[in-house]
Amino acid sequence: MTDVIFLLNGPNLNLLGQRRPEVYGSTTLGDIENAIIERAASYGLAVECLQSNHEGVLIDAIQHARLNGSGIIINPGAYTHTSIALHDALEAVEIPVVEVHLSNIHRREPFRHHSYVSPQASAVIAGAGAYGYTMALDYLATSAARVLGQGFEES
């Protein structure tokens, strides 16, 4: 186990800041990644970032994180509601996983209310915008610290 958090983002999240800013905000994925990398450094953690529009690439990253990481932050995008394969990949992970959604999926279209990812997540954050990623990192930093024996205090 290492001090690496994997930040995984699914389909269309590369368009953050451009696609439907009234729903997803004006913050870009690059902005989010930079903020998470900076905050992780304050915990003594590294971050590996990946965005893919391809389900298999995300599954490969989850399997890689399983052996090489302390935790996963994942915004699976639309795969949240369709991917049993992501569910199964996360089921095999023995590190904490936080599912993040920029919008509150429960206030949106009914097909977005169900998540195949949530049953495998240690925590789910929805509707907090880009700040949800920071919340996820803070959660994982304290979870990873317990796993790694570093003793960060929760605030």
C-alpha positions as CSV (number, residue, x, y, z in Angstrom):
1,M,0.0,0.0,0.0
2,T,1.3,3.5,-0.9
3,D,0.4,7.0,-0.1
4,V,-1.2,7.6,-3.4
5,I,-4.8,8.7,-4.0
6,F,-6.3,7.9,-7.4
7,L,-8.6,10.6,-8.8
8,L,-10.7,9.0,-11.5
9,N,-13.2,10.8,-13.7
10,G,-15.5,9.3,-16.2
11,P,-17.1,10.3,-19.5
12,N,-17.5,14.0,-20.4
13,L,-15.9,15.3,-17.3
14,N,-13.0,16.6,-19.5
15,L,-15.6,19.1,-20.6
16,L,-16.1,20.6,-17.2
17,G,-16.4,24.4,-17.3
18,Q,-17.8,24.2,-20.9
19,R,-20.6,21.7,-20.7
20,R,-23.7,22.8,-18.9
21,P,-22.1,25.2,-16.4
22,E,-25.5,25.9,-14.9
23,V,-25.5,22.2,-13.7
24,Y,-21.8,21.4,-13.3
25,G,-20.2,24.8,-12.6
26,S,-17.5,26.8,-14.3
27,T,-14.5,25.0,-12.7
28,T,-12.5,22.9,-15.1
29,L,-11.3,19.4,-14.5
30,G,-7.7,20.8,-14.6
31,D,-8.6,23.2,-11.8
32,I,-10.0,20.4,-9.7
33,E,-7.0,18.2,-10.3
34,N,-4.6,21.0,-9.3
35,A,-6.5,21.8,-6.2
36,I,-6.6,18.1,-5.1
37,I,-2.9,17.6,-5.8
38,E,-2.0,20.7,-3.8
39,R,-4.2,19.7,-0.8
40,A,-3.0,16.1,-0.9
41,A,0.6,17.3,-0.6
42,S,-0.4,19.0,2.7
43,Y,-1.3,15.5,3.9
44,G,1.9,14.0,2.6
45,L,-0.1,12.2,-0.1
46,A,0.4,12.0,-3.9
47,V,-2.4,12.0,-6.5
48,E,-2.6,10.2,-9.8
49,C,-5.3,11.7,-12.0
50,L,-7.1,10.0,-14.9
51,Q,-10.1,11.0,-16.9
52,S,-11.5,8.7,-19.5
53,N,-14.5,8.4,-21.7
54,H,-13.9,4.7,-21.9
55,E,-15.2,2.3,-19.3
56,G,-12.4,-0.3,-19.7
57,V,-9.8,2.4,-19.1
58,L,-11.5,3.3,-15.8
59,I,-11.6,-0.4,-14.8
60,D,-7.9,-0.8,-15.6
61,A,-7.2,2.2,-13.4
62,I,-9.3,0.8,-10.5
63,Q,-7.4,-2.5,-10.7
64,H,-4.1,-0.6,-10.7
65,A,-5.2,1.5,-7.7
66,R,-6.2,-1.6,-5.9
67,L,-2.5,-2.6,-5.7
68,N,-0.8,0.8,-5.8
69,G,-3.0,3.2,-3.8
70,S,-4.4,4.3,-0.5
71,G,-7.8,5.4,-1.8
72,I,-9.9,6.3,-4.8
73,I,-11.9,9.4,-5.5
74,I,-14.2,8.5,-8.5
75,N,-16.7,10.5,-10.4
76,P,-17.9,7.9,-12.9
77,G,-20.2,10.4,-14.8
78,A,-23.0,8.6,-16.6
79,Y,-21.3,5.2,-15.9
80,T,-22.7,5.7,-12.3
81,H,-26.1,4.7,-13.5
82,T,-25.2,2.0,-16.1
83,S,-21.9,0.2,-15.2
84,I,-22.1,-3.1,-13.4
85,A,-18.5,-3.5,-14.6
86,L,-17.3,-0.5,-12.5
87,H,-19.3,-1.9,-9.6
88,D,-17.5,-5.3,-9.9
89,A,-14.1,-3.6,-10.2
90,L,-14.7,-1.5,-7.1
91,E,-16.0,-4.6,-5.2
92,A,-12.5,-6.1,-5.6
93,V,-10.8,-3.0,-4.2
94,E,-9.7,-3.2,-0.5
95,I,-9.0,0.5,-0.2
96,P,-11.4,3.3,0.6
97,V,-13.5,4.7,-2.3
98,V,-15.4,8.0,-2.4
99,E,-18.0,8.5,-5.1
100,V,-18.3,12.2,-6.1
101,H,-20.9,14.0,-8.1
102,L,-20.8,17.7,-8.8
103,S,-24.6,17.9,-9.0
104,N,-27.1,16.3,-6.6
105,I,-28.1,13.3,-8.7
106,H,-31.2,12.8,-6.6
107,R,-32.7,16.1,-7.7
108,R,-32.2,15.3,-11.3
109,E,-33.8,13.0,-13.8
110,P,-35.1,9.7,-12.3
111,F,-32.6,7.6,-14.2
112,R,-29.8,9.3,-12.4
113,H,-31.1,8.4,-8.9
114,H,-29.6,4.9,-9.0
115,S,-25.9,4.3,-8.6
116,Y,-24.1,1.0,-9.3
117,V,-21.0,2.6,-7.6
118,S,-22.5,3.6,-4.3
119,P,-22.7,0.1,-2.8
120,Q,-19.0,-0.2,-3.2
121,A,-18.1,3.3,-1.9
122,S,-17.0,4.1,1.7
123,A,-18.7,7.5,1.2
124,V,-20.8,9.4,-1.4
125,I,-20.7,13.1,-1.9
126,A,-23.2,14.7,-4.3
127,G,-24.3,18.2,-5.0
128,A,-21.3,20.1,-3.4
129,G,-19.9,21.1,-6.8
130,A,-16.1,21.0,-7.2
131,Y,-15.8,21.3,-3.4
132,G,-17.0,17.7,-3.2
133,Y,-13.6,16.5,-4.5
134,T,-11.9,18.4,-1.6
135,M,-14.3,16.8,0.9
136,A,-13.5,13.4,-0.6
137,L,-9.8,14.0,-0.3
138,D,-10.1,15.1,3.3
139,Y,-12.1,12.0,4.1
140,L,-9.6,9.7,2.4
141,A,-6.6,11.4,4.0
142,T,-8.0,10.6,7.4
143,S,-9.0,7.1,6.3
144,A,-5.7,6.5,4.6
145,A,-3.9,7.7,7.7
146,R,-5.7,5.1,9.8
147,V,-4.8,2.4,7.3
148,L,-1.2,3.6,7.1
149,G,-0.9,4.2,10.8
150,Q,-0.1,7.9,10.4
151,G,-2.6,9.1,12.9
152,F,-4.1,12.2,11.3
153,E,-6.7,13.8,13.6
154,E,-10.2,14.2,12.2
155,S,-11.6,17.7,12.5
